[in-house]
C-alpha cells in the first residue's frame, strides 16, 4: 500500500512526522529511506537497489539494499553497476552534445540535416537539433525494430532517417527514443568516434566516474559487478546479465543515444554534483562545462509556449502538475530537472536547493510486465520527498510549499490555453507575504521568458504612507489609476513566436493577493493589495 511505502499523500508526511523538530528530521530521515527500500524488496518491487542523495557543501550518503535476484546471489553494494536505461540520454548523449556546443562544433538551432544529410527526408528537412533534444521534433516514441526484421545499427538508422514525423513538428513535446537515437548518431558524426568513446574521454574520465560506460554486446556477460535485469523471453531468451536491457541499444551493439549506459550510484552522485557545481568536478579538479552551458541545457524550452516543456534532453519539474506526480517527489523546486530509466532508475537535481536524489534498481526483474515492478513509480517520489526533508530541512521545505501557488497559477494558464481562452480566472492567494508573492511571480515569469517589473517607487511610497490603507471597493482597487501595479510585460525579443495575426490570442492573468504585514513584530490586519500580472498565454495552432 502507499502508506506502507511512505508515499507522499500518506499520513506519514502530512501528520505526526511533519511535527518533528529540524534535528529529528535529519536524524531519522534515513531510517525512512531504509523502510521504503526494505519494504519494496519484501514486496518484490525489485530484488535490489541503491539510493544516493546529497547537497553541495552538505550531507552526502549512499546505501544499497537487497540482492541481485530474488533467488539470492551477490548482495548489492554502492559499487554495484546498474543498467541505467534512459539515464543514458542525460548522462551520456546530452553531456556529449553540451561539449560539442561549448566547443562551437554544434549549433542548437541548425537543422539536423546540417550534420546528417540523410535525415532530410519526408518532412524532416526543417527539424532542428534543439527540437530533437526537447522532444518537439515530432518523431515517434519508438519502434519494435527486431520484430520489423531490422537487426543491425545500419538498417535501423536507414529506416529512422527515412521515416516521416508522426506528430506536429515544433509543437507540444512527445517523448521520443528515436529523437535521442538520432542525437547519439549526430554526436558520433561530428566527433568522428563512437558515443561511448567520446563520452568516456570528455565526460566520464574527467569527472572520475570509474564505473560508468557502455558495454559491447557479447563482452562481459554475467559480470559479477553488474546487476542483472530482465529474463528476456522476446528474442534473446536468457537472463540479461552484463548486457544492455533496451532492445534497440542491443541491436546497436550496446551503445546508442537512448540507452546502453551502465553506472553505479556513486558515479551517478558525482555526475549530479558536477551539474550543481556549474560544470566543476570536485574529485578531479576539472572544469568540465561552463556555467552558461549548464543553464542552457537545463532550462525548460518554453520559447514557443509548449504546455509541458522538457529542457534539452532533461525532464523538468515544470512538466508535472498535481495530477501528474513528479518522479523526484513533491518537495523539489520548480527549477528541478531529472530523468527516469525503464529498468527502475532515476536522477533528479534541484539547483535551487543544491540537492540531488539518485535511485538505481532492477525493477524489471524478472519481468518488465510484473505488476509489482510497476510500483517503482511510487517508490521514486517517496524517496525524493524523504531525501529532500533530510537534505534541505523541514523549515526550508515548508517555505517551498508556496510553490503550490505558482503551480496552481501555471495549471490555470495551461487550462486557459487549452480552452483557447483570452483570459484566465482570478487566482486567490492567501496567507503569504508580499515578498513571497513577488518572488513567485518573478520566478514563474522567468521560466516563461517574460519580463517582471515591480511597482513604481511612487506607488510604494504611497502605500508606506498609508494612502492605500483605506478599504476600497474591488473595482477601485483594481483600477490602474488608483495605484501603479506590479505587472508582467512581454519583451519584443522574448515573444513566443506567433503574433495575433497568425491566429494567436494572448491573455492576461490577474492575481488578487491578500497580504499580511508585520509591523512592530505583530501581524497587522489583512489589506487588499493588487498585483496585476499580464502573463502571455501561448496560442494554440490547430
WOGI-V841058 format. One record per helix or strand of 3 or more residues. SS is the DSSP state (2 for helix, 1 for strand). FROM is the first residue (numbers start at 1). TO is the last residue. If there is no record, write none. Layout:
SS,FROM,TO
SS,FROM,TO
This chain:
2,2,5
2,11,14
2,16,19
2,22,42
1,48,55
1,60,69
1,72,75
1,81,83
2,87,102
2,112,114
2,117,119
2,129,133
2,145,148
2,153,162
2,177,191
2,195,207
2,247,251
1,261,263
2,265,276
2,291,298
2,317,319
1,337,341
1,345,350
1,355,361
2,373,392
2,394,418
1,423,432
2,434,447
1,451,453
2,457,464
2,474,477
1,487,489
2,492,494
2,500,502
1,508,515
1,527,533
